[in-house]
Amino acid sequence: MSEAALAIRGVSFSYPGRRVLEDISLSVAPGEFCVLLGLNGAGKSTLFSLITRLFVCDSGSIDIYGHSLLRRSRRALAQLGVVFQQPTLDLDLTLVQNLRYHCALQGLDYGRYRDEIEMAMRHIGLTERMGDKVRQLSGGQRRRVELVRALLHAPRLLLADEATVGLDIHSRQAILDQVRERCRVAGIGVLWATHLVDEVQPGDRLVVLHGGQVMAMGSTARIMQETGSETVHQAFTSLTREDTA
């Protein structure tokens, strides 16, 4: 766990009068694509808020590459790239202005990253749109720019919270391919939160979150075997079914 890209141990969190996460433990290894699968309201976004230190957990610990989020937060967060559920690009700035602004926030010299940015934008087919305002792009194009931005400072761990929500199936697949390629080539750990079962692939590590608790964790194949399921959808339904009797 100490060498994990992300190590979460016994984390719990409550809003006033309501327990949201209960004794959450999970890890993501470097170079591993881990899917955090849960219905809306399962606690995925709250967990991401704890990892990014927007919230502080009631109990437990979170380490990023061995750096305690509580005691060495700056070093821990420096390893992190994030795509939040809600879009965060400024719609009235151009693509290049958004990326310049991100560089300024990260303390990066935009001039030193210019070639890397142009190469990344070429890779996602948006080189000729660099001078366009973000509001002129499609939803899928905006998300791909957000991924470029999140990876610009070469983080070793990427968090993506419902990064494909509201997109068509082709845009979703293009973004998943983009992230999986970065995971494979650069060896970064990825925690991909989604409620969409079809975003899980056989080689992924899978964590099923339901009602603020981890219901299953391991390889997709193992979870399917343990639940006696033929598909991920069947396994997920079995693990999240609530007895209404």
TAPELIN-V558925 format. One line per field, one symbol per residue. psi: psi as a letter, one per 40 degrees, with the letter a starting at -180 (. if undefined). burial: # if it has 16 or more other ideal C-beta (glycine too) atoms within 10 Angstrom, else .. A space follows every 10 residues. Layout:
psi = ???
burial = ???
//
This chain:
psi = ddeidhhhhf hiiiihehhd hhfhhiihih ehhhhhhiih ededdddddd defdihidia ihihfehhdd dfddddddeh ihhidhieih deiidddddd dddddefihd ddeddddddd dddefedeed eiideeiidd dddddddddd edefiehhhh hfeeheiidd dddddddddd dddddefiih hhhiehdeeh ideihhhhhh feihdihaid ddddddefie idddddddde hhhe.
burial = ...#####.. ###......# #..#.##### .#######.. .######### ##..#.#..# .####.#.#. .....##.## ####..#.#. ...####### .##....#.. ..#...#..# #..#.#..#. ..##..#..# ########## ###.###### #####.#... ##.###.### .##....### #####...## ...####### ##.####..# ..##..#.#. .#..##.### .....
//
